[in-house]
Amino acid sequence: MKRRVKSGTHLMCSLEVHTVTRKPMSWHDNLEEPADARFLNLIHHAAEGPRKRYPETQTENQEVGWDLEPLINPERHDHRLNHFRVCSDITLQGLQ
């Protein structure tokens, strides 16, 4: 029969140790692990915008701004749509 001598300090060998932070000088923390292709595809798919994921809107909030093409051709010389600042006698009077 073997007897163990109990001292004031001892190690509990049954507990697993999980490191929280990486150790920069440790060789086993700096090993490159192979990337899982399925997991990477899931991450990239989740990072895509809704217009790339779905052909049509899924919610009513997505309907606003879904179509990027303007309804009419924006022409810069059309004064009905573009209200540029024009210097005139009235605007110059307001600045003084």
C-alpha positions in Angstrom: 0.0 0.0 0.0 1.4 3.3 -1.1 1.1 6.4 1.1 1.2 9.9 -0.1 2.8 12.6 1.9 0.5 15.6 2.2 2.2 18.9 2.3 0.8 22.4 2.8 0.9 23.2 -0.9 -0.1 20.7 -3.6 -1.2 20.7 -7.2 -4.7 19.6 -8.3 -3.9 17.5 -11.3 -7.5 16.7 -12.1 -8.4 20.3 -13.1 -7.9 21.4 -16.7 -6.2 24.7 -17.4 -7.6 27.1 -19.9 -5.5 30.0 -20.9 -7.4 33.3 -21.4 -4.7 35.2 -23.2 -2.1 34.0 -25.7 1.5 33.9 -24.8 3.7 35.4 -27.5 6.8 33.3 -26.8 4.9 30.0 -26.6 5.4 27.7 -29.6 2.0 25.9 -29.2 0.0 29.2 -29.1 1.6 30.4 -32.4 0.8 27.3 -34.5 -1.3 28.0 -37.5 -4.5 26.0 -37.5 -6.1 25.0 -40.8 -9.1 27.2 -41.7 -12.5 25.5 -41.9 -13.9 26.4 -45.3 -17.6 26.0 -44.2 -17.1 28.3 -41.2 -15.4 30.9 -43.3 -18.2 30.8 -45.8 -20.8 31.3 -43.0 -18.8 34.3 -41.7 -18.5 35.9 -45.1 -22.2 35.3 -45.9 -23.2 36.9 -42.6 -21.1 40.0 -43.4 -22.7 40.6 -46.8 -25.4 43.2 -47.1 -29.0 42.3 -47.5 -29.1 43.2 -51.2 -26.4 40.6 -51.9 -28.0 37.9 -49.8 -31.6 38.2 -50.9 -33.1 38.9 -54.4 -36.1 40.8 -52.9 -36.8 42.7 -49.7 -37.5 40.7 -46.6 -39.0 43.4 -44.4 -40.8 46.7 -45.0 -37.8 48.7 -43.7 -35.6 47.2 -46.4 -37.9 48.6 -49.1 -36.6 52.1 -48.5 -33.3 52.4 -50.3 -33.4 48.9 -51.9 -33.3 50.2 -55.5 -30.2 52.3 -56.0 -31.1 53.6 -59.5 -32.8 57.0 -59.4 -36.3 57.3 -60.7 -35.4 60.2 -63.0 -32.1 61.1 -64.6 -30.4 63.7 -62.4 -29.2 66.5 -64.7 -27.0 69.1 -63.2 -28.3 72.0 -65.4 -32.0 71.3 -64.6 -32.9 74.1 -62.1 -36.1 72.3 -61.1 -34.1 69.7 -59.2 -30.8 71.4 -58.4 -31.1 74.6 -56.4 -27.7 76.1 -56.4 -26.7 79.2 -54.5 -27.0 82.2 -56.8 -25.5 85.5 -56.0 -28.1 88.2 -56.7 -28.9 91.7 -55.2 -31.2 90.1 -52.6 -28.7 87.5 -51.4 -25.9 90.1 -51.3 -28.2 92.4 -49.2 -28.8 89.6 -46.7 -25.0 89.2 -46.2 -24.5 92.8 -45.2 
